[in-house]
């Protein structure tokens, strides 16, 4: 009788998955939980165990849907059409120039002023561990050409991994660059900064930016011991963040794209490792993408109150955004972000959680 009841409830849950609700939660047998909202396809909670087995919510966000809808933010969002910046909002596709609306120092950031983080995805819960969010972006959405159908499939593994598989198709030639914009604090307490978090990045080169955060078109090698050197050995985010360095000044800290060292063209490879000595929580990021934007929460200023009544202060979170390089459509030698009809954009990123002693 109990088995029949459980089977019936599972079937009902799957049949009802097409009905939109405010939040969906996936849970594994280790107690790890991820909660996602259709608004922006956002990760709103991410509970993982610390070294003592205590569960901690390691992402910033809000307690309710209304705050996501009324307080501008990228917390946890599934970003598109183009993550990061496009120079002065201009792209050229097959000889035709498109002018996109600008929303960040004269550039187009994260898909424009009404990017996908401010739109509602359709949610389909495929099973108890898998959730797919899908968006239909019309031709001309924020100035981008082509009707695009895009989705992200979130899969919670029993090994405490959260896998994100992105796909997109288009009716006209366009550009696509999707990412997740979670703000991590591995203390599980936004009252504490992330400057003590240790970071390793699988990269010894980066794309420098000007004072408007736009990439200059260069790829610069990172010397051993440089403030941007997180490759030689892990170091705390705060160790060199206040160093006398033009790039740190331009970014007001770290807000840069690292060029990843890759062994294959499109396989899933190690990208970065972030850990918190205090809680023992370790996050490894793996991806198929060629770059990762590391943003050290420089623009958080205490004016936003988020979950649990916490004010979000400067450098109390860090973002690890896997991606094509910023402004790649305007840099012909960089990995392509163009998508044509008949092709499918695919990208995968994995957040793998564990603990250290």
Rosetta blueprint (number, residue, H / E / L):
1 X L
2 X H
3 X H
4 X H
5 X H
6 X H
7 X H
8 X H
9 X H
10 X H
11 X H
12 X H
13 X H
14 X H
15 X H
16 X H
17 X H
18 X H
19 X L
20 X L
21 X L
22 X L
23 X L
24 X E
25 X E
26 X E
27 X E
28 X L
29 X L
30 X L
31 X L
32 X L
33 X E
34 X E
35 X E
36 X E
37 X E
38 X L
39 X E
40 X L
41 X L
42 X E
43 X E
44 X E
45 X E
46 X E
47 X E
48 X E
49 X E
50 X L
51 X L
52 X L
53 X L
54 X L
55 X E
56 X E
57 X E
58 X L
59 X E
60 X L
61 X L
62 X L
63 X L
64 X L
65 X H
66 X H
67 X H
68 X H
69 X H
70 X H
71 X L
72 X L
73 X L
74 X L
75 X L
76 X L
77 X E
78 X E
79 X E
80 X L
81 X L
82 X E
83 X L
84 X L
85 X E
86 X E
87 X H
88 X H
89 X H
90 X E
91 X E
92 X E
93 X E
94 X L
95 X L
96 X E
97 X E
98 X E
99 X E
100 X L
101 X L
102 X L
103 X L
104 X E
105 X L
106 X L
107 X E
108 X E
109 X E
110 X L
111 X L
112 X L
113 X L
114 X L
115 X L
116 X H
117 X H
118 X H
119 X L
120 X E
121 X L
122 X E
123 X E
124 X E
125 X E
126 X E
127 X E
128 X L
129 X L
130 X E
131 X E
132 X E
133 X E
134 X E
135 X E
136 X E
137 X E
138 X L
139 X L
140 X L
141 X H
142 X H
143 X H
144 X L
145 X L
146 X L
147 X L
148 X E
149 X E
150 X E
151 X E
152 X E
153 X E
154 X E
155 X E
156 X E
157 X L
158 X L
159 X L
160 X L
161 X E
162 X E
163 X E
164 X E
165 X E
166 X E
167 X E
168 X E
169 X E
170 X E
171 X L
172 X L
173 X L
174 X E
175 X E
176 X L
177 X E
178 X L
179 X E
180 X E
181 X E
182 X L
183 X E
184 X E
185 X L
186 X L
187 X L
188 X L
189 X L
190 X L
191 X L
192 X L
193 X L
194 X L
195 X L
196 X L
197 X L
198 X E
199 X E
200 X E
201 X E
202 X L
203 X L
204 X L
205 X E
206 X E
207 X E
208 X L
209 X E
210 X L
211 X L
212 X L
213 X L
214 X L
215 X E
216 X L
217 X L
218 X L
219 X L
220 X E
221 X E
222 X L
223 X L
224 X L
225 X L
226 X L
227 X L
228 X L
229 X L
230 X L
231 X L
232 X L
233 X L
234 X L
235 X E
236 X E
237 X L
238 X L
239 X L
240 X L
241 X L
242 X L
243 X L
244 X L
245 X L
246 X H
247 X H
248 X H
249 X H
250 X H
251 X H
252 X L
253 X L
254 X L
255 X E
256 X E
257 X E
258 X E
259 X E
260 X L
261 X L
262 X L
263 X L
264 X L
265 X L
266 X L
267 X L
268 X L
269 X E
270 X E
271 X E
272 X E
273 X E
274 X E
275 X E
276 X L
277 X L
278 X L
279 X L
280 X L
281 X E
282 X E
283 X E
284 X E
285 X E
286 X E
287 X E
288 X L
289 X L
290 X L
291 X E
292 X E
293 X E
294 X E
295 X E
296 X L
297 X L
298 X L
299 X L
300 X L
301 X L
302 X L
303 X L
304 X L
305 X E
306 X L
307 X H
308 X H
309 X H
310 X L
311 X E
312 X L
313 X L
314 X L
315 X L
316 X L
317 X L
318 X E
319 X E
320 X E
321 X E
322 X E
323 X E
324 X L
325 X L
326 X L
327 X L
328 X H
329 X H
330 X H
331 X L
332 X L
333 X L
334 X L
335 X L
336 X L
337 X L
338 X E
339 X E
340 X L
341 X L
342 X L
343 X L
344 X L
345 X E
346 X E
347 X E
348 X E
349 X E
350 X E
351 X E
352 X E
353 X E
354 X E
355 X E
356 X L
357 X L
